[in-house]
Amino acid sequence: NSSLGNPTGNRNSSKSGYMAFSKDVLRWRLIGEGYSSQLTVDEQRYIFRLAFRMWSEVSPLEFVEDTWSPLEDVDIKLGFGTGRHLGCNQKFDGTGQEFAHAWFLGDIHFDDDEHFTGPSSHTGISLLKVAVHEIGHVLGLPHIYRPGSIMQPSYLPHESSFEMDWMDRKAIQHLYGGCKGRFSTVFDWIRKEKTPYGDVKIRFNTYFMRDGWYWLYENRNNRTRYGDPVALQIGWHGIPSDGVDAYVHVWSRRREAVYFFKGLQFWRYDSENDRVFRHDSEGRRYPRLISEGFPGIPSPIDSAFYDRRDSHIYFFRRAQVYAFSVETNSLASGFPKHIRDVFPPVESGDHPDGSIDAAYFSYSHNALFLLKGTRFWRVVGSRERWRRPFLPRNGLMPHKEVDQQWFDICDVHPTSLKL
Amino acid sequence: EKLFHNRDHSDMQIPTSHQAPVITDEYEAELFLSRYGFIKPTQREEIQMKQSGISFMPLSRDIPKTSHGKVHKSESESQAFVSALKEFQMASGLPVTGVFDDATKDAMNKPRCGVPDKETDPNPHLENKSLLTISNDTHK
């Protein structure tokens, strides 16, 4: 018999009545007696690693390939077979029709009489697509008859590049919850593009950073970019690969500069050439000490943002905030102050107090957000105060959960980061 | 491995024995519909399933059929077949005719996942509800 795990050992029934795993790091293995005869073993394992990663990009689950533990410790076992196979009581029917099935206990079988192909092929049956579908079953999803859903029972010829749509994401999050976690920093990166007619277009991309990883967030699609997170050094050349504390974009008529802060140091970023400056126009080398570049600012800092209204950088450290004038290159008078005094709660008691993870001005929302842990507080804007004058200047609106406004910002297991 | 001569395996010969039986008549259509949960197992089959500890009825091949694939069915079985057919047609986005027409035949022969579309589990509220499970101890 195919080794059947304990049906209830590591599962509990979720609110929707479908069973779901009760732990969030799951082990999988392509079993040795179940290799396909059509693709190399490395190709098979790569495709399965990618299929599992696609589910962890949209759910709090993480998956790790486990080729060493005893088989009973492996949660999801995958294998190929033909006809009567792998101790399974549902024999395969040969080429055509049934191409795979998933056992609720975590076994997935693929009919090796089908012509399975890799992601780059346009013929045959995409093993990646079938694997994502069958893993969906093992995680607790039934067939879903919605065009575009990866859980449709019939195989649709391989679209150029299939991804999980909004409803599939919500279906799995209905079983396992949303993706939560604190961020190192969040920012909109502004870049200038010259149109073919020579005009300069200003564009921005939104980035969420957590330790050594980052996601590009596609505001118009309400999700992160397919295939994220990726390692920092892939997209941000020269900043510390284990993450940063803060990002600041100084942007006024007379000056523009992008800075990353980490520990006692800071880097200036060359947005034109997408890498850090080695030294600035005065010949000073980077990274530089924060205490040198921003006299009066302590380090390390928790977070920071540049306020274009008053041309000040606001540095947050513990329960205090430091306003720094970029014009005079000095601390503004009367600072530091308590964060609560500069950003008072609109609703008493609902305030992050200190240790802010990120101070994020969003061009999408045209609003400033303070993020801490899995929560965020939106700062009351001047236009809003014009309509509702009783709101305090820079007041913090009651908190919300980050995963209720920015969706699908999910970790993946470090072993599948570099796919 | 399957025999081929072209470098890209495009001429891979699949022995006919490995071909899935094409669904051509109502008899096979009925097997398809019960395999994927559109036709519920009868009470008798349910007892058999419980006793043998499986929650998926291997297709009982002993349904009597006439020479051209029609199946002798009682009135209630005919109704069950037609309503199951309509359910499948609706789920597959086909015109809901209740007739085993070409579009339905084509859809049934398309590559698909082997997990039933409908709970085949006689009692969906079982603690270890599952799509396909062998429970060794029969008292469950």
Interface residues (C-beta under 8 A of the other chain):
Chain A: N1 L4 P7 T8 S13 M19 S37 T82 G83 N89 Q90 F92 D93 G94 T95 G96 Q97 E98 F99 A100 H101 A102 W103 F104 L105 H109 D111 D113 E114 H115 I125 V130 H133 E134 H137 P142 H143 Y145 P147 P153 S154 Y155
Chain B: E1 K2 M12 I14 S17 H18 Q19 A20 P21 V22 I23 Y36 I54 F56 P58 A91 S92 G93 A107 N109 K110 P111 R112 C113 G114 V115 D117 E127 N128 K129 S130 L131 L132 T133 I134 S135
